[in-house]
Amino acid sequence: MRANNIRKIWQEGGAVVNGWLAIPSSFSAETMAHQGWDSLTIDMQHGVTDYTSLIPMLTAISTTDTMPVVRVPWLEPGILMKALDAGAYGVICPMINSAADAEAFVQYTTYPPRGQRSFGPIRSFLYSGADYPTYADDTIVRFAMIETKQALDNLDEILAVEGLDAIYIGPADLSNALGCTPKFDQDEQPVVDAIDHILARAKAHGVRAGIHNGSAEYALKMIEKGFQFVSIGSDARFMAAGAKATVDKMKQVPAVASTNTSVSKNSAASY
């Protein structure tokens, strides 16, 4: 079975640099994958991607060594299983609020007898190899999103669930839950304290911690703190930022004086 480089980087003590895909385009996904990201997450929760566009995006990522991850819309067994059957090597599940949620998440993404995942890895065979069913449970990575007050209250119980590989902080929803401004790269103390607390408890339980960031500078600070999975921006944000920077620069150029192309009377007379 194809190795999961996310696990390899973690085993070596490193941090995974993850890109984010919100645009439902195989060309966009392929372009991002060729930039050297360790992994790319296709966002089916807040991105505009559906299952039909997911497959060609996963196929496009497969042209590189970048690991394919999918954030599913919700804790629902059908979409979790279909994302894995399509070849995702990691799944991020939003709004995990309790140990029961985390246990269900692990069950839905694990084959019997340990779990309840239905058998049918139709594209996973192509991406991973014929021995996928034997090694899938220990190869894929399961991220539970911690982003609510309820999840904070139940944090230790969630982190204690066997089979949960990692947690992923959604700063915007977490900020909302704490009565702060929903944004990345947080500097509001209640959110900063909550992020530090989540990271410390994850380390105590031997669970990897990930977080979404708005800038590379902030992501580097998170790695220094001990996060081992950092996402930066998204394809849509990169495109918008690059385009705006170019347009803004062009608008600083003074207007070019118009050229007078009319022929003088004297010149006309000379003909």
C-alpha positions in Angstrom: 0.0 0.0 0.0 1.2 3.5 -0.8 2.7 5.1 2.3 1.0 8.1 4.0 3.6 10.8 4.1 1.6 12.7 6.7 2.4 9.9 9.2 6.0 9.7 7.9 6.6 13.4 8.6 5.0 13.1 12.1 7.2 10.0 12.9 10.2 12.1 12.0 9.1 14.9 14.3 8.2 17.3 11.6 5.2 19.4 10.7 3.0 18.9 7.7 2.4 22.0 5.5 -1.1 21.7 4.2 -2.8 23.6 1.4 -6.5 24.2 1.1 -8.8 23.7 -1.9 -12.1 25.6 -2.1 -12.4 25.8 -5.9 -14.0 22.8 -7.5 -11.5 22.4 -10.3 -9.1 19.6 -11.2 -6.8 22.0 -12.9 -6.7 24.3 -9.8 -6.0 21.2 -7.6 -3.3 19.9 -10.0 -1.6 23.4 -10.1 -1.7 23.6 -6.3 -0.3 20.0 -5.9 2.7 20.8 -8.1 3.8 23.6 -5.8 5.2 21.2 -3.2 2.6 21.1 -0.4 3.0 18.1 1.9 -0.8 17.6 1.7 -3.9 19.3 0.2 -7.3 19.4 1.8 -10.4 19.5 -0.4 -13.0 21.4 1.5 -16.5 19.9 1.1 -17.8 21.8 4.1 -17.4 25.5 3.2 -15.8 25.1 -0.2 -18.0 24.8 -3.3 -16.9 21.3 -4.0 -19.4 18.4 -4.3 -18.7 14.7 -4.7 -18.7 14.9 -8.5 -15.9 17.4 -8.5 -14.1 15.7 -5.7 -13.1 12.7 -7.8 -11.2 14.6 -10.6 -9.6 16.8 -7.9 -8.2 13.7 -6.1 -7.1 12.3 -9.5 -5.3 15.6 -10.2 -3.5 15.5 -6.8 -2.4 12.0 -7.6 -0.1 13.3 -10.3 2.2 14.3 -7.4 3.4 13.0 -4.0 1.1 15.4 -2.2 -1.2 13.6 0.2 -4.9 14.0 -0.4 -7.1 15.0 2.5 -10.9 15.8 2.5 -12.8 17.9 5.0 -16.3 16.4 4.9 -19.4 18.5 5.5 -20.5 16.8 8.7 -20.3 13.8 10.9 -22.2 11.5 8.6 -21.2 8.0 7.7 -22.1 8.1 4.0 -19.8 11.0 3.0 -17.0 9.8 5.3 -16.9 6.4 3.7 -17.3 7.8 0.1 -14.4 10.2 0.7 -12.2 7.3 1.8 -13.4 5.1 -1.0 -12.5 7.9 -3.4 -8.8 7.8 -2.2 -8.6 10.4 0.6 -5.6 9.6 2.9 -7.0 11.9 5.6 -10.4 13.0 6.7 -11.2 16.1 8.7 -14.6 16.0 10.4 -16.1 19.3 11.7 -18.0 19.9 14.9 -16.8 17.0 17.0 -18.3 18.0 20.3 -18.2 14.9 22.5 -16.5 11.6 23.0 -19.6 10.0 21.4 -19.0 12.1 18.3 -15.4 11.1 18.2 -16.2 7.4 18.7 -18.7 7.5 15.9 -16.1 9.3 13.6 -13.6 6.6 14.3 -16.1 3.8 13.8 -17.3 5.2 10.4 -13.7 5.3 9.1 -12.5 1.9 10.3 -13.3 -1.5 8.9 -14.8 -4.3 10.9 -14.3 -5.8 13.4 -12.8 -2.6 14.9 -15.3 -0.3 13.2 -18.4 0.0 10.9 -16.9 1.2 7.6 -18.6 -0.5 4.7 -16.3 -2.2 2.1 -16.0 -0.7 -1.3 -12.7 1.1 -1.9 -13.5 1.6 -5.6 -10.8 4.3 -6.3 -8.7 3.6 -3.2 -7.5 0.4 -5.0 -6.2 2.5 -7.9 -4.5 5.1 -5.7 -3.2 2.9 -2.8 -2.8 -0.6 -4.2 -4.5 -4.0 -4.0 -3.6 -4.5 -0.3 -5.5 -1.3 0.7 -8.1 -3.2 2.8 -5.4 -4.8 4.9 -3.6 -1.5 5.8 -6.1 1.2 5.4 -7.2 1.5 9.1 -3.6 2.2 10.2 -2.7 4.4 7.1 -5.4 7.0 6.8 -5.5 9.9 9.3 -8.6 11.0 11.2 -8.8 14.6 12.3 -11.5 15.7 14.7 -12.3 19.4 14.5 -12.3 21.2 17.9 -14.2 24.5 17.4 -17.0 24.8 20.0 -17.4 25.6 23.7 -18.9 22.1 24.1 -15.8 20.5 22.5 -13.6 22.5 24.9 -15.6 21.3 27.9 -15.3 17.6 26.7 -11.8 18.0 25.3 -10.0 15.3 27.4 -12.8 12.8 26.8 -12.6 13.4 23.0 -8.8 13.1 23.0 -9.0 9.8 24.9 -11.0 8.1 22.1 -8.9 5.2 20.7 -8.2 5.5 17.0 -8.4 9.3 16.9 -5.1 10.4 15.2 -5.3 14.2 15.4 -7.4 17.2 16.2 -7.8 20.2 14.0 -8.6 23.7 15.3 -11.1 25.8 13.3 -10.1 29.3 14.6 -13.1 31.1 13.2 -15.8 28.9 14.8 -13.7 28.7 18.0 -13.5 32.5 18.2 -17.3 32.7 17.7 -17.9 30.2 20.5 -15.8 32.4 22.8 -17.5 35.6 21.9 -14.5 36.9 19.9 -14.0 38.0 16.3 -14.1 35.0 13.9 -10.8 35.1 12.1 -7.5 33.3 11.4 -4.2 34.3 13.0 -5.9 35.1 16.3 -4.5 37.6 18.8 -7.5 37.9 21.1 -6.5 36.5 24.4 -9.4 34.2 25.1 -8.9 32.4 21.8 -5.1 32.4 22.1 -5.5 30.8 25.6 -8.0 28.2 24.2 -5.6 27.3 21.3 -2.7 26.8 23.8 -4.9 24.7 26.0 -6.1 22.5 23.2 -2.5 22.0 22.0 -1.3 21.1 25.5 -4.1 18.6 26.1 -3.5 17.0 22.7 0.2 16.5 23.5 -0.7 15.0 26.8 -2.9 12.4 25.1 -0.4 11.7 22.3 -2.7 13.1 19.7 -1.3 15.3 16.9 -2.6 18.9 16.6 -3.4 20.9 13.5 -4.7 24.5 12.9 -5.8 26.7 10.1 -3.8 29.9 9.5 -4.2 33.0 7.4 -0.5 33.6 6.8 2.8 31.7 6.6 4.2 33.9 9.4 1.5 32.8 11.8 1.7 29.2 10.7 5.5 29.2 11.5 4.7 30.5 15.0 2.2 27.6 15.4 4.8 25.1 14.4 7.2 26.6 17.0 4.4 26.1 19.6 4.2 22.4 18.7 1.5 22.1 16.0 2.4 19.4 13.5 -0.2 20.2 10.8 -0.6 23.7 9.6 -2.9 24.9 6.8 -2.3 28.3 5.1 -4.9 30.2 3.2 -6.7 28.5 0.3 -6.5 28.4 -3.5 -9.3 31.0 -3.7 -7.6 33.3 -1.3 -4.2 33.0 -3.1 -5.9 33.7 -6.4 -7.8 36.8 -5.0 -4.7 38.1 -3.2 -2.4 37.7 -6.2 -4.9 39.3 -8.6 -5.6 42.2 -6.3 -1.9 42.9 -5.7 -1.4 43.1 -9.5 -4.5 45.3 -10.1 -3.5 47.6 -7.2 0.0 48.0 -8.6 -1.3 48.8 -12.1 -3.6 51.4 -10.7 -0.7 53.3 -9.2 0.7 54.0 -12.8 -0.1 57.5 -14.0 -2.5 57.7 -16.9 -0.6 57.7 -20.2 -1.0 61.0 -22.1 -3.1 60.5 -25.3 -1.2 60.8 -28.5 -2.4 63.4 -31.0 -2.8 61.5 -34.3 -4.5 64.3 -36.2 -2.7 65.7 -39.3 -2.1 69.4 -39.4 -3.4 71.5 -42.2 0.1 72.4 -43.3 1.1 68.8 -43.4 -2.0 67.9 -45.4 -1.3 70.7 -47.9 2.1 69.4 -48.6 0.7 66.3 -50.1 
